[in-house]
Every structure is written in structure tokens, then in C-alpha cells.
Amino acid sequence: MSLLFISPALGKEISIMIPRDVLAQLIRDTLPVHVPIKEKGFSGNIWIESIQNLVLGDNEVGFLANIRGEDIRYLRKIRNRPLDLRFGNIKMLLKCRGALRYDPGVNTLFVTPYAKEEIDKEKSSGMIMGISPLIALLSGVEYPLRLQELKPMITQLGGKKLKIDLIISDIHTKDNMLFIDVKPSIEALK
């Protein structure tokens, strides 16, 4: 908690500010992460292996992502003719930006990444020609990150026990900071 700066906001909300470097370390600690393929016709497995150069803007993030794919395949019919592209195992370094949106009703942070360009084609294995559909596969798809409910805090003030519930009301980014706004409610316990 010493890395977080907590300040009251108009006496109704508390804003927790997490610096970019702390968030980058939290992300590194959770990787690799499996990315579900949502595009019809694609199969295989994709992982985000690492993220570098994290930048936090106005509800937007920028980063370089090391992507690994296994048994990537695109199978569809075009004009009743089968199209079968087998990318196989791939490694890509993508320059990405992503839009953020928090929905408090379902306590979920939605991230929509957009791959700007492929940076490292020479290190990619498998089929290089026609890699654009693969990049498009990861772009413009909204990925939900369901958040856990914050556990209530129990504290004692004088002779009274207090239960403090914190409900996340908003999550946003700006100026290389992640802001988590929470609404506290305090209840005296008997």
C-alpha cells in the first residue's frame, strides 16, 4: 500500500493512483496469459508472453507485446472453395494501443487492443506471407477482465468495530497513472 497514493475525492469517493511502473510490474507478474480466439474460422492458441514500454494515456494504453501462437490455422470457405491457411507456430512483436472501458454494473474492465504494426517479421516462424489476418485477429476485439470484489475491511475505532466496504465506481488512466475510484460505506458492528 505504500506504493499507492490515496486521496479523498469530495468526501464521497477515494481515488487510488497506481503509477505506470508499478502497473507494468503487476502485468509482468501475470504473464504469460492466454488470449481467446474469437474470430470465426481461426483455431489454435495465442499467448501474450510479455509486454514492454507501457504508456498510459487518457483511457488508452500503449505497449509492445510479444505474442506466441501454436498451431494457428484459418479455415473457411470462399465462394464454396476451401481456404486453408496454416500459420503453424508463430512469434510476433507487435506495437499496440488499447482503449479502456470500465463497466461498474458487471465489475469488469474491458480492454480493446489495436495492433499498429508488426515489428519483427524476421523472428517469426511459420508462414510470413498473409500475416495481416493474424494481426487483425488480435485487433479491435473487446476483452473483458472481470475484477474481484474488494473485501471489506474491519477496524476498531475506540470501543467500536467498523466495517468498511469499498465498491469500485470507475477505473481510468491518464498521464501514466491508473486511477481506481472507490466508494466507501462504513457500518458500525455490534
N, C-alpha and C positions, 0 to 999 in steps of 0.2 A: 504494500500500500504506500510505501514511502516514495515510490516512483510516480504515483498518481497525485494530481493536484485536484482537490475537491473544494468547490466554492458554492455557496447558496445562490440560487437564481430567483430573485424576487420573493424569497421565503417560501416558494411553492415547490420548486424543483432543485435538485442537486445536479451539477454538471461534473462528470468525471472526465478529465482530459488525459489522453494517453498519447505520449509523443511517438512520432514515426519510428524511431529506433527501437522502442520497447515493443510496438506492434509488429515490426519486422522480425524481432526475435521470437515473439509468440507464434507468428506464422511459420518461421523456420522449424520451430519445435513440433508443429503438427504435420509437417510434410514427410514423406510423400502422401498425396491424397488422390484417391480415385475419382475421376470425372465421369459421370454417367453420360453415355452417348444417347442423345435424344433425337437425332436426325434419322428419319426413315431410310432404310437401305444400308446404313453403316453398321458394322459389327466389329468386335474386338474390345480391347481395354486400353484406356488412356489414363495416365497419371501425371500430375504436376509434381515433378521431382524437387524443384527449388524455385525460389523467387528472389530476384535481386533488384537493386535500385528502386525501392518502393518510394513513391511520391504520393502524397495525399493532397488533393485539391478540394474544390467546392463540390462535395458529394461525388467525387470522382477519384479513382486511384490510377496510378501508372506503375508499370513494373516490367521487368524482363522475366519470362517464365521458361524454365527448362521442362519440356514436355517429352514424355516417353510413351510410346504406343506399342502394343503387342497384337499381332495377328489382325491388323487393321484391313478391312475389306469393305468395298462398296459394291453392292449387288442390286441392280434394278433392271427394269425393262423400259426401253425407249423405243416407241413405235413397234411394240411386240418383239423386239430383239433384245436378248440379254446383254447387259453391260456388267462385266465383272472385273473390277479393278482391285488388285491385291497389292496393298501397300506393304504388307508384312510388318516387320518391327521397325519402328522409326524413332528418331531423336531429333527434336527441333528446339531452337532457341527463338522465342517469339517476343517481339516488343508489343506490349498490350496496354490498353487503358480499360477502365471498367467503371460503369455507373453504379451507384449505390442507392438503395431504397429500403427504408425500414417500415414494416407494417406492424404496429403495436397490437392490432387485433389478433394476430396469429403469432406474435413474438418472434418474427422472422426477419432477418436481414437478407435482402435479395441483391445479388451481385450479377451484373451483366457485362461480361468481358467482350472486348473487341480487339482482335489481333490486327496490328497495323502492318506488320511485315515479317517475313521470315528472315532471320539474320544469318543463320548458319546452315546453309544447304550442304556444304562440304562434309559436315559431321553427321548428316542424316544418312541412315541406312535404308535400304528398300527403294521403292520407286520414287524418284525425284520429280519426274515429269508428271504433271497433273496434281501437284501437291496442293494447289489452291482450294479444291473442295475440302481437303483436310483442315486447312486453316479456317475456312468458312464454317466447318463443323463446330469449332470452338467459339465462334464469334456470334454475338447478338442473342445468345441463349441466356435467359434469366435463371440463375442457380440459387435455390433457397438455402440459407444457412439458419436452421432452426436453433434458437437460443434457449438455454436452460433458464427456468425461473430462478430469480435470485432468492437465496434462502433468507428467511427473516433473521434479524439479529436480536438477541436477548441481552439486555444490560440492566444494571441496577443503578438507580439514582436515589441516594439517600436510603430510605427504607422501602422504596417501591421498585418492583421489577417492571421493565418496559420492553415491549415487543415492537421492533421497528421493521416494517415491511417496505421493501423497495421494488417499485414497478417501473420497468424501462418504458419511457414515453417516447424517446427518439434516439436515433443513432445517426450521426452525420460526421463528415470530415471537412476540414478547412485548414489551410496554412500548415500542412504537415502534422496535423493533430487529428486524433479520433476523439469525438465527443460522445459520451453516453449520458443522456439526460434521464434521471430517475425521479419519480415522485415518491417521497416517503410518507408513510402513515404510521402514527405512533399510537399504541394501545397500552394502557396500564393493566398489568396482570395482577390477579389476586393471589 
